[in-house]
Amino acid sequence: MVSASDAKNNFGGLLEDVGTLGRVDIVKHGRLVAVVLSPRALNALLTTGAARGQDSAWGEKHMIAPDRARAARMLNRPEDFDEK
């Protein structure tokens, strides 16, 4: 677990920790605000039953579709942007 300030000021170290530990929790004012996962840890999480929406809040039902995530990041959407 690292503070948000430490994560910001030592991002390279945060990445090294994630690579080594697989997961690093980031807290701000004593409250968990983010979790950073290594690809290995993410793949392990996604292959468990809990990650598929069984007995867990994490899973496909809470993932944002890539096209929706892209649209949310676009400040000024082009006129021809398709929102399907």
NULUM-599923 format. One record per residue: residue in one letter; residue number from 1; x, y, z of N, C-alpha, C in turn. Coordinates in steps of 0.001 Angstrom, whole numbers, plus 500000, padded with zeros to 6 digits. Each point is the difference from the previous one (the first is absolute). Example, Ala and Ser with C-alpha at 12.3 -4.5 7.8 and 13.67 -1.06 7.14 Angstrom:
REM NULUM-599923
[banu a; 1; [513190; 494310; 507800]; [499110; 501190; 500000]; [500900; 501200; 500000]] [banu s; 2; [499650; 501050; 499280]; [500820; 501190; 500060]; [499230; 501090; 500730]] 
***
This chain:
REM NULUM-599923
[banu m; 1; [500851; 498835; 500000]; [499149; 501165; 500000]; [500901; 501233; 500000]] [banu v; 2; [499666; 500953; 499141]; [500748; 501250; 499933]; [499018; 501166; 500001]] [banu s; 3; [500489; 501141; 500408]; [499150; 501194; 499970]; [499911; 500510; 498567]] [banu a; 4; [498960; 500747; 499718]; [499829; 500581; 498672]; [501161; 500926; 499670]] [banu s; 5; [500479; 500749; 500977]; [501135; 500902; 499773]; [501253; 499227; 499640]] [banu d; 6; [500278; 498898; 500732]; [501170; 499183; 499692]; [499881; 499368; 498615]] [banu a; 7; [498793; 499553; 499655]; [499795; 499398; 498681]; [500272; 501015; 498902]] [banu k; 8; [499531; 501227; 500213]; [500191; 501059; 498999]; [501470; 500388; 499894]] [banu n; 9; [500643; 500174; 501136]; [501389; 500482; 500008]; [501016; 498933; 499642]] [banu n; 10; [499620; 498726; 500096]; [500934; 498921; 499711]; [499310; 498949; 499123]] [banu f; 11; [499521; 500454; 498847]; [499251; 499113; 499113]; [500847; 498811; 499534]] [banu g; 12; [501260; 500238; 499709]; [500879; 498907; 499581]; [500113; 498937; 501077]] [banu g; 13; [500126; 500440; 501244]; [500060; 499056; 501110]; [498690; 499248; 500170]] [banu l; 14; [498887; 500701; 499781]; [498689; 499352; 500062]; [499918; 498877; 498977]] [banu l; 15; [500457; 500262; 498781]; [499969; 498969; 498957]; [500873; 498805; 500364]] [banu e; 16; [501157; 500266; 500596]; [500864; 498902; 500437]; [499306; 499166; 501076]] [banu d; 17; [499353; 500677; 500946]; [499279; 499288; 501054]; [498881; 499147; 499427]] [banu v; 18; [499259; 500543; 499045]; [498913; 499241; 499377]; [500555; 498773; 499286]] [banu g; 19; [501111; 500167; 499301]; [500616; 498871; 499318]; [500443; 498920; 500965]] [banu t; 20; [500475; 500403; 501147]; [500480; 499047; 500991]; [498857; 499396; 500808]] [banu l; 21; [499109; 500846; 500486]; [498946; 499556; 500906]; [498741; 499521; 499287]] [banu g; 22; [499766; 500506; 498787]; [498796; 499647; 499262]; [498851; 500960; 500230]] [banu r; 23; [499984; 500639; 501176]; [498906; 500920; 500334]; [500521; 501033; 500992]] [banu v; 24; [499611; 501250; 499769]; [500315; 501069; 500946]; [498728; 500809; 500215]] [banu d; 25; [499628; 500166; 501259]; [498857; 500830; 500365]; [500488; 501428; 500228]] [banu i; 26; [499253; 500971; 499498]; [500344; 501410; 500181]; [498928; 500634; 500879]] [banu v; 27; [500446; 500647; 501070]; [499072; 500621; 500945]; [500204; 501507; 500028]] [banu k; 28; [498912; 500699; 500242]; [500035; 501455; 500129]; [499168; 500353; 501220]] [banu h; 29; [500611; 500679; 500940]; [499330; 500368; 501248]; [499422; 498772; 500694]] [banu g; 30; [500761; 498885; 499966]; [499582; 498783; 500681]; [498931; 499185; 499302]] [banu r; 31; [499628; 500397; 498775]; [498933; 499317; 499257]; [500573; 499414; 498720]] [banu l; 32; [499663; 498755; 499713]; [500445; 499350; 498772]; [499397; 500715; 498802]] [banu v; 33; [500863; 500499; 499098]; [499495; 500723; 498825]; [500333; 499302; 498684]] [banu a; 34; [500995; 499094; 500031]; [500373; 499318; 498761]; [500746; 498717; 500319]] [banu v; 35; [499930; 499083; 499051]; [500759; 498759; 500069]; [500706; 499856; 498663]] [banu v; 36; [501305; 499790; 500028]; [500775; 499813; 498780]; [500403; 498528; 499953]] [banu l; 37; [499670; 499335; 498878]; [500285; 498581; 499842]; [500997; 499766; 498877]] [banu s; 38; [500846; 498984; 500188]; [500879; 499576; 498917]; [499160; 499194; 499008]] [banu p; 39; [500473; 499853; 498767]; [499255; 499174; 499042]; [499797; 498572; 500520]] [banu r; 40; [500997; 499461; 500675]; [499904; 498648; 500555]; [498865; 499920; 501024]] [banu a; 41; [499941; 500972; 500906]; [498952; 500016; 501021]; [498627; 500227; 499380]] [banu l; 42; [499919; 500868; 499003]; [498725; 500248; 499329]; [499506; 498744; 499300]] [banu n; 43; [500881; 499311; 499278]; [499603; 498767; 499321]; [499538; 498949; 500994]] [banu a; 44; [500689; 499897; 501142]; [499587; 499045; 501027]; [498624; 500365; 500531]] [banu l; 45; [499755; 501276; 500206]; [498703; 500455; 500488]; [498897; 499713; 498992]] [banu l; 46; [500274; 500256; 498739]; [498980; 499827; 498965]; [499680; 498540; 499716]] [banu t; 47; [500871; 499093; 500369]; [499742; 498582; 499734]; [499302; 499311; 501161]] [banu t; 48; [499794; 500691; 501112]; [499299; 499400; 501140]; [498501; 500149; 499816]] [banu g; 49; [499242; 499167; 500668]; [498544; 500093; 499948]; [499504; 501320; 500542]] [banu a; 50; [500650; 500521; 501024]; [499576; 501266; 500596]; [500104; 501135; 498992]] [banu a; 51; [501001; 499962; 499146]; [500205; 501072; 499033]; [498965; 499956; 498890]] [banu r; 52; [499369; 498860; 499810]; [498975; 499887; 498967]; [498635; 500431; 500509]] [banu g; 53; [499975; 500688; 501163]; [498747; 500508; 500524]; [499359; 499095; 501025]] [banu q; 54; [500674; 498928; 500403]; [499462; 499094; 500991]; [500605; 500329; 501352]] [banu d; 55; [499169; 500392; 500957]; [500445; 500312; 501366]; [500961; 501178; 500064]] [banu s; 56; [499910; 500935; 499100]; [500909; 501129; 500031]; [499393; 501189; 499269]] [banu a; 57; [500404; 501190; 500392]; [499549; 501204; 499308]; [500845; 500259; 498763]] [banu w; 58; [501128; 499307; 499870]; [500899; 500195; 498865]; [499584; 499070; 498880]] [banu g; 59; [500077; 500441; 498773]; [499717; 499114; 498882]; [499425; 500737; 498817]] [banu e; 60; [499512; 499233; 499064]; [499512; 500580; 498756]; [498863; 500982; 500214]] [banu k; 61; [499152; 499753; 500997]; [498863; 500896; 500181]; [500418; 501386; 500452]] [banu h; 62; [501235; 500159; 500452]; [500482; 501300; 500438]; [501064; 500577; 499071]] [banu m; 63; [500314; 499301; 498939]; [500997; 500497; 499063]; [499314; 500915; 498993]] [banu i; 64; [500674; 501047; 499616]; [499464; 500921; 499003]; [500441; 499512; 498633]] [banu a; 65; [499067; 499905; 499092]; [500321; 499568; 498640]; [501024; 500957; 499400]] [banu p; 66; [500976; 499476; 499258]; [501061; 500852; 499457]; [499498; 501194; 499195]] [banu d; 67; [498943; 499813; 499202]; [499488; 501123; 499207]; [499385; 501071; 500892]] [banu r; 68; [499354; 499606; 501071]; [499429; 500972; 500947]; [501101; 500729; 500769]] [banu a; 69; [501036; 499263; 500390]; [501118; 500625; 500712]; [500677; 501031; 499105]] [banu r; 70; [500176; 499679; 498725]; [500617; 500929; 499060]; [499146; 501250; 499852]] [banu a; 71; [498690; 499810; 499880]; [499092; 501141; 499854]; [500040; 500883; 501241]] [banu a; 72; [500114; 499389; 501176]; [500037; 500776; 501240]; [501270; 500834; 500095]] [banu r; 73; [501080; 499545; 499398]; [501268; 500737; 500048]; [500059; 501133; 498986]] [banu m; 74; [499136; 499977; 499018]; [500041; 501001; 498945]; [499286; 501264; 500457]] [banu l; 75; [500714; 501086; 500099]; [499391; 501251; 500430]; [499111; 500602; 498926]] [banu n; 76; [500494; 500015; 498787]; [499237; 500539; 498872]; [499858; 498898; 498966]] [banu r; 77; [498878; 499315; 500063]; [499802; 498898; 499069]; [499813; 500517; 498587]] [banu p; 78; [500602; 499332; 499024]; [499800; 500387; 498597]; [498534; 499825; 499603]] [banu e; 79; [499545; 500775; 499061]; [498618; 499915; 499530]; [499631; 498612; 499514]] [banu d; 80; [500980; 499309; 499403]; [499696; 498691; 499421]; [500234; 498865; 501001]] [banu f; 81; [500164; 500304; 501287]; [500221; 498967; 501001]; [498725; 499178; 500177]] [banu d; 82; [500151; 498702; 499928]; [498852; 499093; 500092]; [499910; 499471; 501429]] [banu e; 83; [498853; 500200; 500668]; [499836; 499586; 501395]; [499310; 498663; 500161]] [banu k; 84; [500076; 499126; 499076]; [499303; 498703; 500082]; [500251; 499318; 501299]] 
***
